[in-house]
Protein backbone atom coordinates (compact mmCIF):
# COMPACT_ATOMS: atom_id res chain seq x y z
CA UNK A 1 0.00 0.00 0.00
CA UNK A 2 1.24 3.48 -0.84
CA UNK A 3 1.32 5.95 1.99
CA UNK A 4 0.57 9.56 1.27
CA UNK A 5 -2.14 12.10 0.82
CA UNK A 6 -4.18 10.19 -1.73
CA UNK A 7 -3.30 12.79 -4.38
CA UNK A 8 -0.18 10.99 -5.58
CA UNK A 9 0.40 10.60 -9.30
CA UNK A 10 -0.22 6.94 -10.06
CA UNK A 11 1.09 7.11 -13.65
CA UNK A 12 3.96 4.81 -12.67
CA UNK A 13 3.91 2.59 -9.60
CA UNK A 14 7.10 0.64 -8.83
CA UNK A 15 7.06 -2.51 -6.74
CA UNK A 16 9.53 -3.24 -3.96
CA UNK A 17 12.50 -5.06 -5.44
CA UNK A 18 12.15 -3.75 -9.00
CA UNK A 19 15.40 -1.96 -8.22
CA UNK A 20 17.71 -2.76 -5.29
CA UNK A 21 16.99 0.69 -3.80
CA UNK A 22 13.24 0.09 -3.71
CA UNK A 23 12.24 -1.44 -0.40
CA UNK A 24 8.55 -0.52 -0.55
CA UNK A 25 5.96 0.10 -3.25
CA UNK A 26 6.65 3.58 -4.62
CA UNK A 27 5.56 6.06 -7.25
CA UNK A 28 7.48 8.39 -9.54
CA UNK A 29 7.30 12.07 -8.51
CA UNK A 30 6.89 13.59 -11.97
CA UNK A 31 5.81 16.83 -10.28
CA UNK A 32 9.35 17.18 -8.86
CA UNK A 33 11.11 16.94 -12.26
CA UNK A 34 13.81 19.54 -12.87
CA UNK A 35 16.56 20.21 -15.39
CA UNK A 36 20.21 19.92 -14.50
CA UNK A 37 23.16 21.05 -16.56
CA UNK A 38 25.14 18.09 -17.94
CA UNK A 39 28.50 19.66 -16.98
CA UNK A 40 27.25 20.21 -13.41
CA UNK A 41 26.16 16.58 -13.26
CA UNK A 42 29.60 15.35 -14.38
CA UNK A 43 31.37 17.66 -11.90
CA UNK A 44 29.20 16.39 -9.04
CA UNK A 45 30.01 12.81 -10.04
CA UNK A 46 33.76 13.55 -10.14
CA UNK A 47 33.61 15.25 -6.70
CA UNK A 48 31.84 12.21 -5.27
CA UNK A 49 28.61 14.10 -4.59
CA UNK A 50 26.75 11.63 -6.80
CA UNK A 51 27.26 7.91 -6.28
CA UNK A 52 26.16 5.58 -9.05
CA UNK A 53 24.34 2.46 -7.95
CA UNK A 54 22.67 -0.34 -9.85
CA UNK A 55 21.14 0.51 -13.21
CA UNK A 56 17.40 0.46 -13.67
CA UNK A 57 16.27 -2.49 -15.79
CA UNK A 58 15.10 -1.57 -19.30
CA UNK A 59 11.46 -2.67 -18.74
CA UNK A 60 11.30 -0.43 -15.66
CA UNK A 61 12.80 2.51 -17.58
CA UNK A 62 10.16 1.98 -20.28
CA UNK A 63 7.38 2.04 -17.65
CA UNK A 64 8.80 5.26 -16.17
CA UNK A 65 8.90 6.82 -19.66
CA UNK A 66 5.34 5.70 -20.39
CA UNK A 67 4.23 7.14 -17.07
CA UNK A 68 5.86 10.45 -17.99
CA UNK A 69 3.86 10.56 -21.21
CA UNK A 70 0.60 9.91 -19.31
CA UNK A 71 1.25 12.01 -16.22
CA UNK A 72 -0.58 15.30 -15.86
CA UNK A 73 1.85 16.17 -13.04
CA UNK A 74 4.89 16.40 -15.35
CA UNK A 75 5.47 19.98 -16.45
CA UNK A 76 4.78 20.55 -20.14
CA UNK A 77 8.35 21.68 -20.82
CA UNK A 78 9.54 18.12 -20.02
CA UNK A 79 6.98 16.28 -22.16
CA UNK A 80 9.14 16.82 -25.28
CA UNK A 81 11.80 14.51 -23.83
CA UNK A 82 9.40 11.56 -23.91
CA UNK A 83 7.82 12.04 -27.34
CA UNK A 84 10.35 9.80 -29.11
CA UNK A 85 10.22 6.87 -26.69
Residue pairs with C-beta under 8 A, 6 or more apart in sequence:
1 25
2 8
2 13
2 25
2 26
2 27
8 27
9 27
9 28
9 29
9 30
9 31
9 67
9 71
9 72
9 73
10 27
11 27
11 28
11 30
11 67
11 68
11 70
11 71
11 73
12 27
12 28
12 30
12 63
12 64
12 66
12 67
12 68
12 71
13 25
13 26
13 27
14 22
14 25
14 26
14 27
14 28
14 60
14 63
15 22
15 25
16 22
16 23
16 24
16 25
16 26
18 57
18 60
19 54
19 56
19 57
19 60
20 53
20 54
21 53
21 54
28 64
28 67
28 68
28 71
29 73
30 67
30 68
30 71
30 73
30 74
31 73
31 74
31 75
33 74
33 75
33 78
35 78
41 50
44 50
45 52
56 64
62 85
65 82
65 85
66 85
68 74
68 78
68 79
68 81
68 82
69 79
69 82
69 83
69 85
